[in-house]
Amino acid sequence: MKRADLIRHLNAHRCVFVREGAKHTLYKNPANGSFSTIPRHRMLKKSLAHKICDDLGVPRP
């Protein structure tokens, strides 16, 4: 899955950008207060995208 598609999916479910780390981007779901990091790679494995969505409490893409 493309990283940009995952970020678009997270933004559609009201997850917000928090900050940029050295190699990751931190996102937060304000509805439940959960955080997750997204690595800065062009392509992400589908299992990683599912884990990020599960961590944030949003439906899987």
C-alpha positions as CSV (number, residue, x, y, z in Angstrom):
1,M,0.0,0.0,0.0
2,K,1.3,3.5,-0.8
3,R,2.0,5.6,2.2
4,A,0.1,8.6,0.8
5,D,-3.0,6.4,0.4
6,L,-2.8,5.3,4.1
7,I,-2.4,9.0,5.2
8,R,-5.4,10.0,3.1
9,H,-7.4,7.1,4.7
10,L,-6.4,8.3,8.2
11,N,-7.2,11.9,7.5
12,A,-10.6,10.8,6.2
13,H,-11.3,9.1,9.6
14,R,-10.3,12.3,11.5
15,C,-6.8,11.2,12.6
16,V,-4.5,14.2,12.9
17,F,-0.8,14.7,12.3
18,V,1.2,15.3,15.5
19,R,4.8,15.6,14.5
20,E,7.6,14.3,12.4
21,G,10.3,12.2,14.0
22,A,13.7,11.2,12.6
23,K,12.3,8.3,10.5
24,H,8.6,8.2,11.3
25,T,5.5,10.4,11.4
26,L,3.3,10.4,14.5
27,Y,-0.5,10.4,14.1
28,K,-3.2,10.6,16.8
29,N,-6.9,9.7,16.8
30,P,-8.5,12.5,19.0
31,A,-11.7,10.4,19.5
32,N,-9.9,7.8,21.6
33,G,-6.5,9.4,22.3
34,S,-4.5,6.6,20.6
35,F,-1.2,7.2,18.8
36,S,0.6,5.4,16.0
37,T,3.8,5.9,14.0
38,I,4.0,5.7,10.2
39,P,7.4,5.0,8.7
40,R,8.6,7.2,5.9
41,H,8.7,4.6,3.1
42,R,7.0,5.0,-0.2
43,M,5.4,1.6,0.1
44,L,4.1,-0.1,3.3
45,K,3.2,-3.8,3.7
46,K,-0.5,-4.4,3.9
47,S,-0.1,-6.0,7.4
48,L,1.7,-2.9,8.7
49,A,-1.1,-0.6,7.3
50,H,-3.7,-2.9,9.1
51,K,-1.7,-2.7,12.4
52,I,-1.6,1.1,12.2
53,C,-5.3,1.3,11.6
54,D,-6.0,-1.1,14.5
55,D,-3.7,0.9,16.8
56,L,-5.6,4.1,15.9
57,G,-9.0,2.5,16.1
58,V,-10.1,3.2,12.5
59,P,-11.4,0.7,9.9
60,R,-8.9,-1.1,7.8
61,P,-8.5,0.2,4.2
